[in-house]
Amino acid sequence: QVQLVESGGGLVQAGGSLRLSCAASGRAVSSANMAWFRQAPGKERDFVAAINWSRGSTYYADSVKGRFTISRDNAKNTVYLQMNSLKPEDTAVYYCAASTTYSVPDYRIGGYYGYWGQGTQVTVSS
């Protein structure tokens, strides 16, 4: 069983930065495929970024590429999402997700992740 706890959300002005954290327990993040998704009000949950367990390869949604960075700290068993140049359209609840399978067929699909955190709200004002 994997437990995920997100933190770091808040209110920020457009152009600002935030760093989200996802603290994991029950499984080392170095041995799990980890991802961030987000869901804006009235919209479907969208993929944001992922990092695989084996090589640490990273994947990003086109909408955040060049602005967001996913990383992990194995010693702290935590995954981060550094968000720079934030835009109002980045406003959403951000969720951390984990998959303990060897590989994920498509990192963008939430159904492949078996464990989710409770989410943290990010609000970007214009």
C-alpha positions as CSV (number, residue, x, y, z in Angstrom):
1,Q,0.0,0.0,0.0
2,V,1.3,3.4,-1.0
3,Q,0.2,6.6,0.7
4,L,0.8,10.0,-1.0
5,V,0.5,13.4,0.6
6,E,0.8,16.5,-1.4
7,S,1.7,20.0,-0.1
8,G,2.9,23.3,-1.4
9,G,-0.1,24.6,-3.1
10,G,-1.4,28.2,-2.7
11,L,-2.2,31.5,-4.3
12,V,0.3,33.1,-6.6
13,Q,0.3,35.8,-9.1
14,A,0.8,35.1,-12.8
15,G,4.4,34.8,-13.6
16,G,5.2,33.5,-10.2
17,S,6.5,30.1,-9.0
18,L,5.4,27.3,-6.7
19,R,7.0,24.0,-5.7
20,L,4.6,21.1,-5.0
21,S,5.8,18.2,-2.9
22,C,4.5,14.6,-2.8
23,A,5.7,12.7,0.2
24,A,5.3,8.9,-0.2
25,S,5.2,6.1,2.3
26,G,4.8,2.4,1.8
27,R,7.0,2.4,-1.3
28,A,10.2,4.0,-2.3
29,V,9.6,6.7,-5.0
30,S,12.8,5.4,-6.7
31,S,10.9,2.1,-7.4
32,A,7.6,3.6,-8.5
33,N,6.5,5.5,-11.6
34,M,5.3,8.8,-10.3
35,A,3.2,11.5,-11.9
36,W,1.3,14.7,-11.4
37,F,-2.2,15.4,-12.7
38,R,-4.4,18.4,-12.3
39,Q,-8.1,19.1,-12.4
40,A,-9.7,22.5,-12.9
41,P,-13.3,23.1,-11.9
42,G,-15.7,21.6,-14.4
43,K,-12.9,20.0,-16.4
44,E,-11.5,16.5,-16.6
45,R,-8.3,15.5,-14.9
46,D,-5.3,16.2,-17.1
47,F,-1.8,14.8,-17.1
48,V,0.9,17.2,-16.1
49,A,4.2,15.4,-15.7
50,A,5.7,12.0,-14.9
51,I,9.0,10.4,-13.9
52,N,9.7,6.7,-14.3
53,W,11.4,4.6,-11.7
54,S,14.1,3.0,-13.7
55,R,16.0,5.8,-15.5
56,G,14.3,8.8,-14.0
57,S,13.1,9.7,-17.5
58,T,10.6,12.6,-17.4
59,Y,7.5,13.4,-19.5
60,Y,5.5,16.5,-19.7
61,A,2.2,17.8,-21.1
62,D,2.8,20.2,-23.9
63,S,1.0,22.9,-21.9
64,V,3.7,22.9,-19.2
65,K,6.8,21.9,-21.1
66,G,9.6,24.4,-20.4
67,R,7.9,25.8,-17.3
68,F,7.4,22.8,-15.0
69,T,10.0,20.3,-13.8
70,I,9.3,17.0,-12.1
71,S,12.0,15.6,-9.9
72,R,12.5,13.2,-7.0
73,D,14.5,13.0,-3.8
74,N,15.1,9.4,-3.0
75,A,16.5,10.2,0.4
76,K,13.3,12.1,1.4
77,N,11.1,9.7,-0.6
78,T,9.4,12.7,-2.1
79,V,8.5,13.8,-5.6
80,Y,8.4,17.5,-6.5
81,L,6.8,19.6,-9.2
82,Q,8.6,22.9,-9.7
83,M,6.2,25.3,-11.4
84,N,7.6,28.5,-13.0
85,S,6.0,31.2,-15.1
86,L,2.6,30.3,-13.8
87,K,-0.4,31.3,-15.8
88,P,-4.1,31.6,-14.7
89,E,-4.9,28.6,-16.7
90,D,-2.6,26.5,-14.4
91,T,-5.2,27.0,-11.7
92,A,-6.4,23.6,-10.6
93,V,-6.2,20.9,-7.9
94,Y,-2.9,19.1,-8.4
95,Y,-2.7,15.4,-7.6
96,C,0.2,13.1,-7.1
97,A,-0.1,9.6,-8.4
98,A,2.0,6.4,-8.2
99,S,2.1,3.2,-10.2
100,T,4.0,0.2,-8.8
101,T,4.0,-1.7,-12.0
102,Y,7.2,-2.3,-13.9
103,S,6.1,0.1,-16.7
104,V,3.2,2.3,-17.5
105,P,1.9,1.9,-21.1
106,D,0.9,5.6,-21.3
107,Y,2.1,8.0,-18.6
108,R,-0.7,10.4,-19.6
109,I,-3.5,8.1,-18.6
110,G,-4.6,8.3,-14.9
111,G,-6.1,4.9,-15.0
112,Y,-2.7,3.3,-15.0
113,Y,-1.9,4.7,-11.6
114,G,-3.2,2.8,-8.6
115,Y,-2.4,5.3,-5.9
116,W,-3.4,8.9,-5.5
117,G,-3.0,11.7,-3.0
118,Q,-5.7,14.0,-1.7
119,G,-4.7,16.9,-3.9
120,T,-3.4,20.4,-3.3
121,Q,-5.0,23.6,-4.6
122,V,-3.0,25.9,-6.9
123,T,-4.6,29.3,-7.8
124,V,-2.9,31.7,-10.1
125,S,-4.3,35.2,-10.2
126,S,-4.0,37.4,-13.3
